């Protein structure tokens, strides 16, 4: 209880002025008016039904005990009630306390010590109607993500494959045998990346990318005073407030996390003193799969010092923390 309460408690007040300065210092794409209008269309019964059909099944339910299969089987009876409940929440800018309460179940990571709290991956079991609502927003967001996220990021973006990152890495390793330049690959290990994301930074990024106020509020309602209880065995903890993080288990979380990392990736691409690997005129700076990051560096000593500075500054903005003891530098020559 204490470990996860501390993990989800914000200990880093976000300076919005510094966020704005950072975002204005880099070149990021913006949504077009047609995209904004598409995202802000009102939810309908038809769109909610598409969302419930697309939810992965079978999955463990949240505190309400209702799996998506039941909603689908009884859709003609409950569909309109769910839509009314969502519209009521949007009007009042909050869901009911019970709807906002998440159960956190713990999965032991491979090869980790089961006696250590940090050895477990927290998975959020969300109430069925909230998960359905988040899925509807995720399906909508998915249509515009490739316009906002550089192809360096292959996680969570429709039409992109992790295999693209692997092929790129192998290509660079092969080319390194033909060149004598000072090259290296830096593999970064992020500490509780999804769970440490600061919400004010995320909202600042989405506003900067051009998300409209209505759609932004449709997402923010999911983060309005949420609660969580941790399940260990047959025991369930008292609920505690969540102040940061994107919940692993929420259909919308992967896309929000990808949006939050894009400014960092762009800052590295544009940095004058973080030198990329250049192969036949093509620059290779960074490769991402969700929170897994590879940096392709030349002029390594200079680049590394600047990488440390960039990630230190980014941690203060977004909460994104690198575990340098678990990160690996691979010299290529």
Secondary structure, DSSP 8 states (H G I E B T S, - for coil): -HHHHHHTS--S---HHHHHHHHHTS------HHHHHHHTS---HHHHHHHHHHS-SS----TT---HHHHHHTHHHHHHHHHHHHHHHHHHT---TTTTEEEEEEEE-TT--TTSGGGEEEEEE--HHHHHHHHHHHHHHHTTHHHHS-TTB-SS-TT--HHHHHHHHHHHHHHHTT--S-EEEEEE-BSSTTTS--HHHHHHHHHHHT--HHHHHHHHGGGSS-EEEEEETTEE---EE--S---TT-TTHHHHHHHHHHHHHHHHHH-TTSB-EEETTEEE-EEEETTEEEEEEESHHHHHHHHHHHHHHHHHHH---B-GGG-EEEE--
